[in-house]
Amino acid sequence: MSPNQSPHSNPIDCETAQRLIATSLDDLLSPMATDELSYHLAECAACRGYQQALSDTDELLASFGREQQYIANSIAESVAAELHSNSAVSELANGNASSHQHHPTRRGSLSVLLVVASTLMMALVALWIAANPDNSTEVVNVPEAVPSEAHETIAHINAATGPVFVRNDPSADWQEVALLETLGCSSGTSIRTGEASLCEVETESGGIVRLNRGCVVTFRENNSVSVESGEIYCVSSDSMPIEICTPSGAVQSPAPAITDMPIFCCPTSSACSVKTETSPTPAWAEVACSQGTVRIAAGANESQLTPGMSLIVSDGEIRPGNADDALLKTRWYLPLLALGRPEHKVEVDQRVNALLSRIGFAKASFLYEDQIRELGETGAWPLLHMLSDPDMKQVPQRHVAARLLEEMATPAMAKQLLSLIDDSEPMVRQSIAVALHRLLDGPEMFDRTWWAGDASPERDRVQEFWQQKITRRE
């Protein structure tokens, strides 16, 4: 078959392709599915990037050895504690796929937690253990680089993985600074990261701006950030938005006045990533929204993004961006989270939960149920996180997950299971009740149908019994 000819009349879409990519790493795709995926990858740069990211992660994990792989349930129980542990971890169990015939659109194996945090947990643990064993950053101390105290501080550099350079005047030389605690920045301060370092800056309003390797930005008053080159990720606070300016050439060429620069506005409680390139011309900037909304103004053109959307601004035009997975798109700043700062714990928890949820969704979509059962507790945690994920409330795979948890859930899951006992779906409620009844030994009077409808005295009594048993265990 010609590489430019689809093996079927209805080529697969990106969502299906990315699920098949995960399965293909185990070499378990049928010939037909392999052909469909190959055709899609030949035409889709975004999915080729996704495939490369997962392949790179597999290589990274292999390079650190199996003894450093985290088992999913221990991470879900205590992410922060596990990040600070150098203890060896047992090998992840693998599903026995040899006894099953796989269909191209049904279920194939998934490396068992394929990337059990393919982009976070494993990579983050590897970075934590190998790159930052003492949780420190060694940088040359150059006190002269600290901004003058005569100027009002508008932001602080509060974390870095390597050398950071600052200057207060575009005509001044860059000076390397030591990040002993935090470093104040006044309006007009430019920050540059080294070719192998990242840094995090917090604005006075509580917004966060993370700089990728080789990035240059300038901080100005009123929560304004000018990105001269490179890539940033920003999260606005709940009290003030962040305004991001990018190279003027991204709007039109030749470069216009600074007021015509593309403006990306992160309203309150929003998050986005912005990447700029100034060569080859014309310059361009890509913005991707991961939380809340992001407004774009490029000359006379305006647009608005919601989570999952991406746009590219170039030469005054706005066009769709790459449909990359948000978690993969921001994997570059994981070494910053690996520094173990207390304020990062919530974000680490959220990323781990989101990744476990996606892994659970992939398992319920592509594995046979008996394959998932063979994974035991390692396979149960992702299913539980999928059930708890608000973004997964409408997917039919929740029913598969709930049914499997009736027999696969372990005592360590009881508290999270109880939080799902009032789920909006009767079938899910009943399965959760059966799991809790098994795990908590009673009470003697129990009927799963009590959870098929509205609350009742019998149901309330049983839930109170479960709550008391869980409390005593804690």
Long-range contacts (C-beta under 8 A, 24 or more apart in sequence): 1-35, 3-38, 3-39, 3-42, 4-42, 5-39, 6-36, 6-39, 7-32, 7-35, 7-36, 7-39, 8-36, 11-36, 11-39, 11-40, 11-43, 12-36, 12-37, 12-40, 14-40, 14-44, 14-46, 14-47, 14-323, 16-105, 17-41, 17-44, 17-47, 18-47, 18-50, 18-325, 19-362, 19-365, 19-366, 20-108, 21-47, 21-50, 21-51, 21-54, 22-54, 22-110, 22-111, 22-114, 22-115, 22-362, 22-366, 23-108, 23-109, 23-110, 23-366, 24-51, 25-54, 25-55, 25-58, 25-111, 25-114, 26-97, 26-108, 26-109, 26-110, 26-111, 28-97, 28-102, 28-108, 28-109, 29-102, 29-104, 29-108, 30-102, 30-103, 30-104, 32-104, 33-104, 33-105, 33-108, 36-104, 45-322, 46-322, 46-323, 46-324, 49-322, 49-324, 50-324, 50-325, 50-328, 53-119, 53-328, 53-331, 54-114, 54-115, 54-118, 57-115, 57-118, 57-119, 57-122, 57-123, 58-111, 58-115, 58-118, 60-122, 60-123, 60-126, 61-122, 61-123, 61-126, 63-126, 64-126, 64-129, 64-130, 66-91, 68-125, 68-126, 68-129, 69-116, 69-122, 69-125, 70-116, 70-117, 70-121, 70-122, 70-125, 71-116, 71-378, 72-113, 72-116, 72-117, 72-121, 72-356, 72-359, 72-378, 72-381, 72-382, 73-377, 73-378, 73-380, 73-381, 73-410, 73-412, 75-116, 75-117, 75-121, 75-352, 76-352, 76-353, 76-356, 76-381, 76-384, 76-385, 77-412, 79-345, 79-348, 79-349, 79-352, 80-340, 80-345, 80-348, 80-349, 82-125, 83-124, 83-125, 83-128, 83-338, 83-340, 83-348, 84-128, 84-135, 84-340, 86-129, 86-133, 92-116, 92-378, 93-374, 93-375, 93-376, 93-378, 93-379, 95-367, 95-371, 95-372, 95-374, 95-375, 95-379, 96-371, 96-374, 97-371, 100-368, 100-370, 100-371, 106-366, 106-368, 107-365, 107-366, 107-367, 107-368, 107-371, 108-366, 108-367, 109-366, 109-367, 109-371, 110-359, 110-362, 110-363, 110-366, 110-367, 112-375, 112-378, 112-379, 113-359, 113-378, 113-382, 114-359, 114-362, 115-355, 115-359, 116-355, 116-356, 116-359, 117-352, 117-355, 117-356, 118-355, 119-327, 119-328, 119-331, 119-334, 119-355, 120-327, 120-331, 120-334, 120-348, 120-351, 120-352, 120-355, 121-352, 121-355, 123-331, 123-334, 124-334, 124-337, 124-338, 124-348, 127-334, 127-335, 127-338, 128-338, 128-340, 131-161, 131-335, 131-338, 132-161, 132-335, 132-338, 132-339, 132-340, 135-339, 135-340, 137-161, 137-162, 137-179, 137-339, 139-163, 139-164, 139-176, 139-177, 139-178, 139-179, 140-176, 140-178, 141-177, 141-178, 141-180, 142-175, 142-176, 142-177, 142-178, 144-175, 145-175, 145-176, 145-177, 146-177, 146-183, 146-184, 147-184, 147-185, 147-186, 147-189, 148-186, 151-186, 151-187, 152-186, 152-187, 153-184, 153-185, 153-186, 153-204, 154-185, 154-186, 154-187, 154-203, 154-204, 154-219, 154-220, 154-221, 155-184, 155-185, 155-189, 155-201, 155-202, 155-203, 155-204, 155-209, 155-219, 156-182, 156-183, 156-184, 156-185, 156-201, 156-202, 157-182, 157-183, 157-185, 157-191, 157-199, 157-200, 157-201, 158-182, 158-200, 158-201, 158-202, 158-341, 159-199, 159-200, 159-336, 159-339, 159-341, 160-193, 160-197, 160-198, 160-199, 160-200, 161-197, 161-198, 161-199, 161-335, 161-336, 161-339, 162-193, 162-194, 162-196, 162-197, 162-198, 163-193, 163-194, 163-197, 164-191, 164-192, 164-193, 164-194, 164-197, 164-199, 165-191, 165-192, 165-193, 165-194, 166-190, 166-191, 166-192, 185-219, 187-219, 187-220, 187-221, 188-218, 188-219, 188-220, 189-218, 189-219, 190-216, 190-217, 190-218, 190-219, 190-228, 191-216, 191-217, 191-218, 191-219, 192-216, 193-230, 198-332, 198-333, 198-335, 198-336, 199-336, 200-333, 200-336, 203-237, 203-240, 203-242, 205-237, 205-239, 205-240, 206-237, 206-238, 206-239, 206-240, 207-234, 207-235, 207-236, 207-237, 207-240, 207-242, 207-266, 208-234, 208-235, 209-233, 209-234, 209-242, 210-234, 210-333, 210-336, 212-332, 212-333, 213-332, 227-274, 227-276, 227-285, 228-276, 229-276, 229-277, 229-278, 230-275, 230-276, 231-273, 231-274, 231-275, 231-276, 231-332, 232-273, 232-274, 232-275, 233-271, 233-272, 233-273, 233-274, 233-330, 233-333, 234-266, 234-271, 234-272, 234-273, 234-274, 235-266, 235-270, 235-271, 235-291, 236-266, 236-267, 236-268, 236-269, 236-270, 236-271, 236-292, 237-268, 237-269, 238-268, 238-269, 239-268, 240-268, 241-265, 241-266, 241-267, 241-268, 241-270, 242-266, 244-272, 244-274, 244-287, 246-274, 246-276, 246-283, 246-285, 246-313, 247-276, 247-278, 247-283, 247-285, 248-283, 249-278, 249-281, 249-282, 249-283, 249-315, 250-276, 250-282, 250-283, 250-284, 250-285, 250-298, 250-313, 250-314, 250-315, 251-298, 251-299, 251-313, 251-315, 251-316, 252-282, 252-299, 252-315, 252-316, 253-281, 253-282, 253-283, 253-315, 256-299, 260-299, 262-296, 262-297, 262-298, 262-299, 262-313, 263-295, 263-296, 263-297, 263-298, 264-294, 264-295, 264-296, 265-294, 265-295, 265-296, 265-297, 266-292, 266-294, 267-292, 267-293, 267-294, 267-295, 268-292, 270-294, 272-305, 273-329, 273-330, 282-314, 282-315, 283-314, 284-312, 284-313, 284-314, 284-315, 285-312, 285-313, 285-314, 286-310, 286-311, 286-312, 286-313, 286-321, 286-322, 287-311, 287-313, 287-321, 288-321, 288-324, 288-326, 288-329, 290-326, 290-329, 290-330, 327-351, 327-354, 327-355, 327-358, 353-385, 353-388, 353-389, 354-389, 356-381, 356-382, 356-385, 356-386, 357-382, 357-385, 357-386, 357-388, 357-389, 357-391, 357-392, 358-386, 360-384, 360-385, 360-386, 360-387, 360-401, 361-386, 361-392, 361-395, 361-397, 364-397, 364-400, 364-401, 364-404, 365-397, 369-400, 369-403, 369-404, 372-404, 372-408, 373-404, 373-407, 373-408, 376-408, 377-408, 377-410, 379-408, 380-404, 380-405, 380-408, 380-409, 380-410, 380-413, 381-413, 383-408, 384-409, 384-413, 384-416, 384-417, 387-420, 387-423, 387-428, 388-416, 388-419, 388-420, 393-424, 398-425, 398-428, 399-425, 399-427, 399-428, 402-427, 402-428, 402-431, 402-432, 403-431, 405-431, 405-432, 405-435, 406-431, 406-434, 406-435, 406-438, 407-435, 407-438, 409-435, 409-438, 409-439, 410-439, 411-439, 411-473, 413-439, 414-439, 414-440, 414-466, 414-469, 414-470, 414-473, 415-470, 415-474, 418-463, 418-466, 418-467, 418-470, 421-451, 421-463, 421-466, 426-451, 426-452, 426-453, 433-462, 436-466, 437-462, 440-465, 440-466, 440-469, 440-470, 441-469
